[in-house]
Amino acid sequence: MIKITHIIDPKKRKHADVVICPVWKTKTQALVALELKEFDTLIKTPLDDFSGKKGETLLLYREKGAEKRVLLLGLGEKATCQTETLRQAYASAIKQLRAKKIKSCNLLLPSFEKKEAVSIIRASLEGLLLANYAFDCFKGTSLNELLETACICGIDPSHAFLVKKVEQIMQGVYLACDLVNRNADDSNVEGLIQVAKNLSKGCKKLKVVVLHEKQLEKEQMNLLLAVGKGSVHPPALVILEYMGDPSSKEKVALVGKGITFDTGGLNLKTTGHIETMKSDMAGSACVLGVIQSLCSLEVKKNVIGVLALAENAIGPSSYKPGDVYTSRIGKTVEIGNTDAEGRLVLADALSYVEDTYAPSVIIDFATLTGAIVIALGEEAAGLFSNNDFLVRGLQTAALRTDERLWRLPLYPEYTEMLKSEIADLKNIGGRPASSCTAAAFLQQFIKKTAWAHLDIAGVAYLSKPKSYHPTLATGFGVRVTIDFLEHFDEKDSM
């Protein structure tokens, strides 16, 4: 990760390869977004090729100054500038620096009022760090493109903690991205178990428990076992117990779908769909990323992370369409399609964590349905919940982090669509409202706990890099969940 320092007075910054200078767009010309005399003459007259619009950049050279290069960075109009504007704009600047293989920069922040400091500093840093991520273990030269050092200029001592905090959150995002980007054989069941164990070695507040096949059989987690039957890698349930506040009995459970590769099973996925299925464990990657950040931040909350791990492979013992399996809580499920496996592993995991840990809140993360991509594209995750207060907490965190969550309904009719002639439930409900019926299926395995389901199929792994996501994996969910956990009080209204 890039080495970040910070100073109060931009005038006292040291030498760097380039300085990033934010600029507002006005009706007449671009206007430097902070008061520094050295930049007063930088844009004397309107420039034909630079107006200051959002994300626009222009590299200038000068003879004097701490830097020989100045990168003008457009923030758009001041009246319409939001945190996402800053995140995207500073990411655009970092992409320009990476393209030119620039190693060090001084980053100037726009002038702001004290009440805006936290959101502006955080968003700008996130843009920098997200855009400077790379997954290049299979490439020979791309590491040379990364920015190595950055000095953030204009940070008051009272806000210095934010720099370290954002770095610690980004470490969790980077971990989630790495796990999704790497080969499926590296992020297989055993590989993810090892990642969890490694996290516990560096955090005294974290304990890891692994339920292997025999323990899963003892717990009667037959849905999870069924999905993993066709693979040489046996399924497992991994529990990460982070006890940030041992004096409290309150707990939040985070459950991640962890299908380490999804062939679709005997309902085999076709070309054009199967190629990206190493990303089907992005829910578990998100949970691991959150746990890493919690350990670094030493958040005073008790969080139970659960990874429902299996590979949906094809083999002599693969589970079959038409078969019926009994879930952990005794409900029987007819398999209508082996490619609707994520809800099966989650069903057993959700009931296990509710019964074993009695959390106040359960949130699950899953690349669950292609239908959510049709509905929301790659711009937002689908949010389903049985608790309005929990939804408000998550949506507020989403607004602060710009990891968008859009609530969809859980009407009783969706459960009706899951009826089976030979079992209590069917694992598919047909094409109409299929994201909603998938969520309704999961709801059948929650007894009374406040629960939210995040369908991250469209946002966890992109069709192409964009904005501040230079690789297909985004680490979606880590930032919004950390924000939610820091602000949420279970005692308020559950």
LOVOGU-33530 format. One record per residue (C-alpha): residue in three letters; residue number from 0; y, x, z. Coordinates in steps of 0.001 Angstrom, whole numbers. Layout:
<nodes>
NODE   code   pos     north      east        up
NODE    ALA   NUM         Y         X         Z
...
</nodes>
This chain:
<nodes>
NODE   code   pos     north      east        up
NODE    MET     0         0         0         0
NODE    ILE     1      3553      1110      -705
NODE    LYS     2      5360      2934      2121
NODE    ILE     3      8388       892      3189
NODE    THR     4     11345      2062      5257
NODE    HIS     5     14589       264      6054
NODE    ILE     6     18184      1057      6974
NODE    ILE     7     21177      -951      8171
NODE    ASP     8     23967       513      6049
NODE    PRO     9     23298       680      2282
NODE    LYS    10     25953      3407      2035
NODE    LYS    11     23696      5744      4026
NODE    ARG    12     20651      5416      1814
NODE    LYS    13     18904      8585       691
NODE    HIS    14     17948      9730     -2788
NODE    ALA    15     15471      7656     -4793
NODE    ASP    16     14477      7361     -8433
NODE    VAL    17     16310      4062     -8813
NODE    VAL    18     18336      1506     -6893
NODE    ILE    19     17699     -2213     -7401
NODE    CYS    20     21044     -4020     -7403
NODE    PRO    21     20957     -7853     -7199
NODE    VAL    22     23389     -9735     -9417
NODE    TRP    23     24562    -13360     -9492
NODE    LYS    24     25113    -15281    -12689
NODE    THR    25     28551    -16917    -12997
NODE    LYS    26     30218    -18933    -15757
NODE    THR    27     32084    -15880    -17024
NODE    GLN    28     29951    -12819    -16281
NODE    ALA    29     27365    -11237    -14010
NODE    LEU    30     28595    -10496    -10482
NODE    VAL    31     27102     -7956     -8057
NODE    ALA    32     25566     -9920     -5160
NODE    LEU    33     26758     -7678     -2332
NODE    GLU    34     29887     -5821     -1317
NODE    LEU    35     29569     -2119     -2149
NODE    LYS    36     32484      -323     -3787
NODE    GLU    37     30215      1967     -5786
NODE    PHE    38     29080     -1063     -7778
NODE    ASP    39     32515     -2645     -8239
NODE    THR    40     32984      -997    -11634
NODE    LEU    41     29365     -1319    -12685
NODE    ILE    42     29954     -4579    -14548
NODE    LYS    43     33626     -4545    -15508
NODE    THR    44     33286     -6867    -18466
NODE    PRO    45     30714     -9438    -19597
NODE    LEU    46     27607     -7830    -21099
NODE    ASP    47     26065     -9289    -24225
NODE    ASP    48     22543     -8378    -23124
NODE    PHE    49     22728     -9225    -19407
NODE    SER    50     24031    -12433    -17830
NODE    GLY    51     22398    -12282    -14389
NODE    LYS    52     19971    -15123    -14999
NODE    LYS    53     16907    -15293    -12745
NODE    GLY    54     14495    -12411    -13261
NODE    GLU    55     16609    -10698    -15926
NODE    THR    56     16796     -6904    -15591
NODE    LEU    57     18899     -4146    -17131
NODE    LEU    58     18407      -432    -16451
NODE    LEU    59     21589      1651    -16394
NODE    TYR    60     22117      5381    -15970
NODE    ARG    61     24934      7088    -14096
NODE    GLU    62     25954     10619    -13198
NODE    LYS    63     26877     10125     -9526
NODE    GLY    64     25220      8358     -6619
NODE    ALA    65     22047      8541     -4525
NODE    GLU    66     20164      7392     -7605
NODE    LYS    67     20689      8279    -11245
NODE    ARG    68     19293      4945    -12347
NODE    VAL    69     20496      1472    -11422
NODE    LEU    70     18332     -1554    -12147
NODE    LEU    71     20478     -4672    -12327
NODE    LEU    72     18442     -7645    -11163
NODE    GLY    73     19505    -11177    -12017
NODE    LEU    74     19137    -13795     -9288
NODE    GLY    75     20609    -16673    -11264
NODE    GLU    76     23401    -18821     -9865
NODE    LYS    77     24063    -18383     -6154
NODE    ALA    78     24195    -22128     -5500
NODE    THR    79     20654    -22637     -6788
NODE    CYS    80     19035    -19483     -5391
NODE    GLN    81     16003    -20222     -3197
NODE    THR    82     13370    -18071     -1522
NODE    GLU    83     11022    -18443     -4486
NODE    THR    84     13872    -17276     -6732
NODE    LEU    85     14102    -14062     -4715
NODE    ARG    86     10347    -13583     -4608
NODE    GLN    87     10044    -13911     -8372
NODE    ALA    88     13163    -11870     -9118
NODE    TYR    89     12225     -8858     -7006
NODE    ALA    90      8709     -9044     -8434
NODE    SER    91     10251     -8866    -11900
NODE    ALA    92     12127     -5718    -10854
NODE    ILE    93      8972     -4075     -9529
NODE    LYS    94      7145     -4822    -12773
NODE    GLN    95      9911     -3017    -14658
NODE    LEU    96      9626        -1    -12365
NODE    ARG    97      5847        77    -12719
NODE    ALA    98      6154       -27    -16494
NODE    LYS    99      8322      3099    -16345
NODE    LYS   100      6084      4734    -13700
NODE    ILE   101      8961      5039    -11252
NODE    LYS   102      7731      6106     -7822
NODE    SER   103     10582      5465     -5385
NODE    CYS   104     13365      2938     -5087
NODE    ASN   105     16168      1783     -2859
NODE    LEU   106     16195     -2000     -2732
NODE    LEU   107     19476     -3766     -2018
NODE    LEU   108     19457     -7307      -675
NODE    PRO   109     22061     -9909     -1614
NODE    SER   110     24706    -10720       971
NODE    PHE   111     23538    -13523      3254
NODE    GLU   112     24460    -15420      6385
NODE    LYS   113     22602    -14518      9557
NODE    LYS   114     20739    -17841      9657
NODE    GLU   115     19287    -17060      6210
NODE    ALA   116     18168    -13545      7100
NODE    VAL   117     14516    -14184      7915
NODE    SER   118     13726    -16200      4788
NODE    ILE   119     15659    -13879      2449
NODE    ILE   120     14185    -10659      3808
NODE    ARG   121     10672    -12075      3856
NODE    ALA   122     10782    -13491       334
NODE    SER   123     12258    -10307     -1137
NODE    LEU   124      9640     -8126       545
NODE    GLU   125      6839    -10434      -526
NODE    GLY   126      8000    -10215     -4133
NODE    LEU   127      7990     -6433     -3910
NODE    LEU   128      4558     -6140     -2301
NODE    LEU   129      2801     -8841     -4304
NODE    ALA   130      4018     -7372     -7595
NODE    ASN   131      2969     -3859     -6564
NODE    TYR   132      -676     -4854     -6058
NODE    ALA   133     -3272     -3419     -8411
NODE    PHE   134     -7024     -3613     -8739
NODE    ASP   135     -7811      -520    -10733
NODE    CYS   136    -11046       978     -9458
NODE    PHE   137    -12487       545    -12957
NODE    LYS   138     -9472      2079    -14721
NODE    GLY   139     -8604      5742    -14920
NODE    THR   140     -4818      5845    -15019
NODE    SER   141     -3245      2624    -13754
NODE    LEU   142     -2825      3921    -10198
NODE    ASN   143       -83      6147    -11573
NODE    GLU   144      1982      3040    -12294
NODE    LEU   145      2366      1924     -8689
NODE    LEU   146      5596      2256     -6786
NODE    GLU   147      4946      4567     -3826
NODE    THR   148      7994      4274     -1564
NODE    ALA   149     10804      1773     -1080
NODE    CYS   150     13754      1677      1285
NODE    ILE   151     15093     -1791      2054
NODE    CYS   152     18836     -1501      2556
NODE    GLY   153     20910     -3849      4687
NODE    ILE   154     18429     -4898      7384
NODE    ASP   155     19877     -5432     10845
NODE    PRO   156     17803     -3964     13735
NODE    SER   157     17121     -7481     15012
NODE    HIS   158     15223     -8196     11798
NODE    ALA   159     13422     -4858     11483
NODE    PHE   160     10225     -6456     12813
NODE    LEU   161     10021     -8526      9628
NODE    VAL   162      9251     -5490      7499
NODE    LYS   163      6142     -4636      9515
NODE    LYS   164      5138     -8280      9776
NODE    VAL   165      5269     -8890      6032
NODE    GLU   166      3268     -5709      5452
NODE    GLN   167       580     -6910      7861
NODE    ILE   168       353    -10287      6149
NODE    MET   169       196     -8612      2751
NODE    GLN   170     -2744     -6496      3916
NODE    GLY   171     -4645     -9747      4323
NODE    VAL   172     -3543    -10933       878
NODE    TYR   173     -4596     -7608      -654
NODE    LEU   174     -8013     -7860      1006
NODE    ALA   175     -8542    -11372      -344
NODE    CYS   176     -7506    -10232     -3831
NODE    ASP   177     -9764     -7184     -3720
NODE    LEU   178    -12790     -9237     -2675
NODE    VAL   179    -12277    -11740     -5489
NODE    ASN   180    -11467     -9134     -8140
NODE    ARG   181    -14423     -6848     -7532
NODE    ASN   182    -17898     -7272     -9011
NODE    ALA   183    -20001    -10172     -7788
NODE    ASP   184    -22718     -7699     -6802
NODE    ASP   185    -20215     -6045     -4453
NODE    SER   186    -18931     -9319     -3007
NODE    ASN   187    -22432    -10716     -2586
NODE    VAL   188    -23697    -12202       675
NODE    GLU   189    -24509     -8827      2235
NODE    GLY   190    -21232     -7342       998
NODE    LEU   191    -19092    -10044      2597
NODE    ILE   192    -21059     -9833      5835
NODE    GLN   193    -20244     -6127      5939
NODE    VAL   194    -16548     -6812      5347
NODE    ALA   195    -16548     -9174      8330
NODE    LYS   196    -18310     -6612     10524
NODE    ASN   197    -15853     -3905      9471
NODE    LEU   198    -12938     -6112     10525
NODE    SER   199    -14446     -6516     13987
NODE    LYS   200    -14705     -2744     14446
NODE    GLY   201    -10938     -2416     14354
NODE    CYS   202    -10074     -5488     16429
NODE    LYS   203    -11125     -5966     20048
NODE    LYS   204    -10224     -9649     19899
NODE    LEU   205    -12690    -10305     17073
NODE    LYS   206    -16411    -10966     17386
NODE    VAL   207    -18689    -11546     14397
NODE    VAL   208    -21875    -13625     14497
NODE    VAL   209    -24195    -13903     11491
NODE    LEU   210    -26753    -16664     11001
NODE    HIS   211    -29412    -15472      8574
NODE    GLU   212    -32172    -17548      6972
NODE    LYS   213    -34279    -18083     10081
NODE    GLN   214    -31271    -19116     12148
NODE    LEU   215    -30126    -21423      9346
NODE    GLU   216    -33553    -23049      9334
NODE    LYS   217    -33384    -23450     13105
NODE    GLU   218    -29982    -25117     12732
NODE    GLN   219    -31432    -27323      9961
NODE    MET   220    -28698    -26251      7545
NODE    ASN   221    -30813    -27386      4629
NODE    LEU   222    -27942    -27935      2194
NODE    LEU   223    -26773    -24332      2524
NODE    LEU   224    -30358    -23111      2283
NODE    ALA   225    -30993    -25212      -825
NODE    VAL   226    -28074    -23741     -2747
NODE    GLY   227    -29220    -20187     -2003
NODE    LYS   228    -32895    -20737     -2866
NODE    GLY   229    -32667    -19363     -6395
NODE    SER   230    -31103    -16030     -5448
NODE    VAL   231    -32559    -12714     -4321
NODE    HIS   232    -29656    -12638     -1840
NODE    PRO   233    -30505    -15092       977
NODE    PRO   234    -27681    -17357      2164
NODE    ALA   235    -25918    -16815      5466
NODE    LEU   236    -23301    -18327      7713
NODE    VAL   237    -20812    -15830      9121
NODE    ILE   238    -18677    -16743     12125
NODE    LEU   239    -15614    -14668     12999
NODE    GLU   240    -14399    -15495     16509
NODE    TYR   241    -10794    -14330     16888
NODE    MET   242     -9667    -14940     20473
NODE    GLY   243     -5956    -14198     20485
NODE    ASP   244     -5389    -16359     23573
NODE    PRO   245     -8508    -16282     25775
NODE    SER   246     -6748    -18328     28466
NODE    SER   247     -6538    -21314     26108
NODE    LYS   248     -9386    -23619     25149
NODE    GLU   249     -7633    -24666     21948
NODE    LYS   250     -9135    -23395     18704
NODE    VAL   251     -8429    -23737     15001
NODE    ALA   252    -11383    -23406     12633
NODE    LEU   253    -11018    -22025      9109
NODE    VAL   254    -14007    -22577      6839
NODE    GLY   255    -14343    -20831      3490
NODE    LYS   256    -16590    -21697       592
NODE    GLY   257    -18403    -18479      -288
NODE    ILE   258    -20402    -18941     -3473
NODE    THR   259    -20637    -15282     -4425
NODE    PHE   260    -21482    -16156     -8020
NODE    ASP   261    -21860    -19631     -9448
NODE    THR   262    -24114    -19927    -12469
NODE    GLY   263    -24098    -23680    -12018
NODE    GLY   264    -27752    -23478    -11078
NODE    LEU   265    -30164    -25379    -13326
NODE    ASN   266    -27146    -27357    -14543
NODE    LEU   267    -26079    -24067    -16097
NODE    LYS   268    -22416    -23422    -16804
NODE    THR   269    -21539    -22734    -20416
NODE    THR   270    -19664    -19871    -22045
NODE    GLY   271    -15984    -20250    -21351
NODE    HIS   272    -16621    -21351    -17779
NODE    ILE   273    -19185    -18981    -16298
NODE    GLU   274    -17241    -15759    -16892
NODE    THR   275    -14871    -16228    -13952
NODE    MET   276    -17417    -17461    -11440
NODE    LYS   277    -17340    -14312     -9329
NODE    SER   278    -14181    -15950     -7973
NODE    ASP   279    -16093    -18869     -6451
NODE    MET   280    -16018    -17129     -3080
NODE    ALA   281    -12204    -17133     -2969
NODE    GLY   282    -12272    -19557       -32
NODE    SER   283    -14224    -17082      2078
NODE    ALA   284    -12013    -14245       828
NODE    CYS   285     -8994    -16213      2043
NODE    VAL   286    -10523    -16663      5496
NODE    LEU   287    -11288    -12935      5725
NODE    GLY   288     -7731    -12134      4664
NODE    VAL   289     -6314    -14462      7312
NODE    ILE   290     -8504    -12919     10011
NODE    GLN   291     -7417     -9404      9042
NODE    SER   292     -3752    -10396      9264
NODE    LEU   293     -4292    -12160     12594
NODE    CYS   294     -5818     -8981     13998
NODE    SER   295     -2913     -6847     12758
NODE    LEU   296      -262     -9297     13941
NODE    GLU   297     -2065     -9965     17239
NODE    VAL   298     -1306    -13661     16909
NODE    LYS   299     -1838    -15478     20203
NODE    LYS   300     -4064    -18227     18846
NODE    ASN   301     -7814    -18711     18930
NODE    VAL   302     -9189    -18963     15409
NODE    ILE   303    -12792    -19420     14333
NODE    GLY   304    -13375    -18227     10787
NODE    VAL   305    -16523    -19423      9042
NODE    LEU   306    -17938    -18110      5767
NODE    ALA   307    -20531    -20319      4073
NODE    LEU   308    -22211    -17726      1856
NODE    ALA   309    -24732    -18256      -923
NODE    GLU   310    -25287    -17306     -4535
NODE    ASN   311    -25927    -20264     -6837
NODE    ALA   312    -28391    -18432     -9037
NODE    ILE   313    -31317    -19491    -11205
NODE    GLY   314    -34806    -18535    -10106
NODE    PRO   315    -38325    -19878     -9569
NODE    SER   316    -37239    -21565     -6342
NODE    SER   317    -33897    -22976     -7496
NODE    TYR   318    -32991    -26370     -6124
NODE    LYS   319    -33233    -29120     -8720
NODE    PRO   320    -31328    -32185     -9884
NODE    GLY   321    -32885    -35306     -8441
NODE    ASP   322    -34158    -33619     -5290
NODE    VAL   323    -33098    -34919     -1872
NODE    TYR   324    -32202    -32661      1063
NODE    THR   325    -31455    -33487      4673
NODE    SER   326    -28201    -32044      5972
NODE    ARG   327    -27666    -30477      9366
NODE    ILE   328    -26444    -33776     10849
NODE    GLY   329    -29317    -35777      9372
NODE    LYS   330    -27588    -37370      6391
NODE    THR   331    -29666    -37131      3237
NODE    VAL   332    -28132    -35963       -31
NODE    GLU   333    -29429    -36541     -3546
NODE    ILE   334    -28632    -33678     -5903
NODE    GLY   335    -26939    -35220     -8911
NODE    ASN   336    -25800    -31863    -10254
NODE    THR   337    -26621    -28345     -9054
NODE    ASP   338    -23148    -27231    -10120
NODE    ALA   339    -21645    -29330     -7319
NODE    GLU   340    -22916    -26797     -4797
NODE    GLY   341    -19732    -25877     -2955
NODE    ARG   342    -19552    -29171     -1104
NODE    LEU   343    -23150    -28703        23
NODE    VAL   344    -22625    -25337      1719
NODE    LEU   345    -19363    -26579      3221
NODE    ALA   346    -20959    -29750      4582
NODE    ASP   347    -23369    -27853      6815
NODE    ALA   348    -20689    -25318      7773
NODE    LEU   349    -18168    -28010      8737
NODE    SER   350    -20611    -29872     10958
NODE    TYR   351    -21745    -26614     12569
NODE    VAL   352    -18270    -25425     13520
NODE    GLU   353    -17246    -28859     14803
NODE    ASP   354    -20325    -29222     17013
NODE    THR   355    -20471    -25618     18210
NODE    TYR   356    -16816    -24793     18857
NODE    ALA   357    -15083    -28189     19253
NODE    PRO   358    -11906    -26999     17504
NODE    SER   359     -8706    -29031     17567
NODE    VAL   360     -8269    -28507     13840
NODE    ILE   361    -10566    -27646     10940
NODE    ILE   362     -9200    -26430      7615
NODE    ASP   363    -11495    -25580      4743
NODE    PHE   364    -10643    -23543      1650
NODE    ALA   365    -12665    -23963     -1512
NODE    THR   366    -12559    -23450     -5245
NODE    LEU   367    -14229    -26821     -5307
NODE    THR   368    -13451    -28722     -8503
NODE    GLY   369    -12306    -28116    -12041
NODE    ALA   370    -10639    -31514    -11843
NODE    ILE   371     -7974    -30163     -9485
NODE    VAL   372     -6958    -27723    -12216
NODE    ILE   373     -6556    -30631    -14627
NODE    ALA   374     -4460    -32505    -12062
NODE    LEU   375     -2255    -29707    -10690
NODE    GLY   376     -2754    -26754    -13012
NODE    GLU   377     -2237    -23326    -11479
NODE    GLU   378       896    -24368     -9586
NODE    ALA   379      -468    -25985     -6414
NODE    ALA   380     -3596    -26495     -4352
NODE    GLY   381     -4919    -29953     -3672
NODE    LEU   382     -4608    -31066       -42
NODE    PHE   383     -6809    -33756      1484
NODE    SER   384     -6792    -34706      5156
NODE    ASN   385     -7675    -37321      7747
NODE    ASN   386     -4613    -36492      9880
NODE    ASP   387      -960    -36972      8929
NODE    PHE   388       340    -34620     11620
NODE    LEU   389     -1856    -31813     10329
NODE    VAL   390      -634    -32501      6805
NODE    ARG   391      2992    -32222      7901
NODE    GLY   392      2290    -28875      9536
NODE    LEU   393       582    -27526      6440
NODE    GLN   394      3201    -28854      4042
NODE    THR   395      6010    -27350      6127
NODE    ALA   396      4245    -23989      6040
NODE    ALA   397      3820    -24424      2295
NODE    LEU   398      7570    -24948      1895
NODE    ARG   399      8323    -21792      3873
NODE    THR   400      5876    -19619      1926
NODE    ASP   401      5998    -21307     -1496
NODE    GLU   402      2219    -21544     -1537
NODE    ARG   403      2346    -25133     -2695
NODE    LEU   404        92    -27866     -1342
NODE    TRP   405        18    -31329     -2897
NODE    ARG   406     -1594    -34145      -949
NODE    LEU   407     -4072    -36417     -2698
NODE    PRO   408     -5697    -39580     -1319
NODE    LEU   409     -8996    -40166       449
NODE    TYR   410     -9444    -43866      -285
NODE    PRO   411    -12648    -45564       965
NODE    GLU   412    -13517    -46347     -2648
NODE    TYR   413    -14131    -42646     -3282
NODE    THR   414    -16914    -42650      -706
NODE    GLU   415    -18396    -45727     -2384
NODE    MET   416    -18635    -43687     -5586
NODE    LEU   417    -21024    -41279     -3811
NODE    LYS   418    -23691    -43894     -3116
NODE    SER   419    -27274    -43031     -4014
NODE    GLU   420    -30248    -45294     -4654
NODE    ILE   421    -32617    -42970     -2780
NODE    ALA   422    -30453    -41134      -220
NODE    ASP   423    -27443    -41586      2037
NODE    LEU   424    -25184    -39754      -401
NODE    LYS   425    -25117    -38223     -3836
NODE    ASN   426    -23372    -34870     -4292
NODE    ILE   427    -21378    -36097     -7295
NODE    GLY   428    -19413    -39249     -7951
NODE    GLY   429    -18863    -39117    -11697
NODE    ARG   430    -15876    -37855    -13693
NODE    PRO   431    -13131    -40199    -12424
NODE    ALA   432    -11215    -38853     -9407
NODE    SER   433    -13789    -36096     -9012
NODE    SER   434    -11562    -33930     -6799
NODE    CYS   435    -11109    -36934     -4528
NODE    THR   436    -14800    -37790     -4413
NODE    ALA   437    -15610    -34143     -3625
NODE    ALA   438    -13215    -34274      -672
NODE    ALA   439    -14641    -37649       358
NODE    PHE   440    -18103    -36064       409
NODE    LEU   441    -16883    -33376      2814
NODE    GLN   442    -15259    -35996      5028
NODE    GLN   443    -18696    -37494      5703
NODE    PHE   444    -19553    -34374      7690
NODE    ILE   445    -16495    -34486      9962
NODE    LYS   446    -16935    -36655     13055
NODE    LYS   447    -13486    -36959     14627
NODE    THR   448    -11668    -33627     14375
NODE    ALA   449     -8337    -33333     12567
NODE    TRP   450     -9401    -31849      9242
NODE    ALA   451     -7800    -30666      6033
NODE    HIS   452     -9457    -29622      2801
NODE    LEU   453     -7638    -27298       411
NODE    ASP   454     -9013    -27304     -3128
NODE    ILE   455     -7774    -23940     -4415
NODE    ALA   456     -9659    -23869     -7721
NODE    GLY   457     -6478    -23692     -9790
NODE    VAL   458     -4513    -21220     -7694
NODE    ALA   459     -7029    -18695     -6356
NODE    TYR   460     -7879    -17111     -9715
NODE    LEU   461     -5465    -17467    -12607
NODE    SER   462     -6123    -17700    -16335
NODE    LYS   463     -3669    -14823    -16841
NODE    PRO   464     -1342    -12717    -14642
NODE    LYS   465      2062    -14246    -13957
NODE    SER   466      5181    -13851    -11851
NODE    TYR   467      4322    -11889     -8715
NODE    HIS   468       564    -11996     -9346
NODE    PRO   469      -248     -8950    -11524
NODE    THR   470     -4010     -9641    -11400
NODE    LEU   471     -5985    -12849    -11781
NODE    ALA   472     -6849    -13062     -8075
NODE    THR   473     -3890    -14255     -6000
NODE    GLY   474     -5048    -14251     -2374
NODE    PHE   475     -3763    -17829     -2200
NODE    GLY   476     -3965    -19375      1236
NODE    VAL   477     -3446    -16304      3386
NODE    ARG   478       345    -16549      3641
NODE    VAL   479       522    -20304      4141
NODE    THR   480     -2243    -20264      6754
NODE    ILE   481      -680    -17459      8793
NODE    ASP   482      2624    -19341      8751
NODE    PHE   483       885    -22559      9777
NODE    LEU   484      -958    -20882     12648
NODE    GLU   485      2200    -19237     13964
NODE    HIS   486      4172    -22492     14065
NODE    PHE   487      1522    -25080     14811
NODE    ASP   488       979    -26410     18330
NODE    GLU   489     -2219    -28428     18687
NODE    LYS   490      -853    -30131     21813
NODE    ASP   491      2055    -31754     19998
NODE    SER   492       392    -34726     18353
NODE    MET   493     -3339    -34436     17761
</nodes>
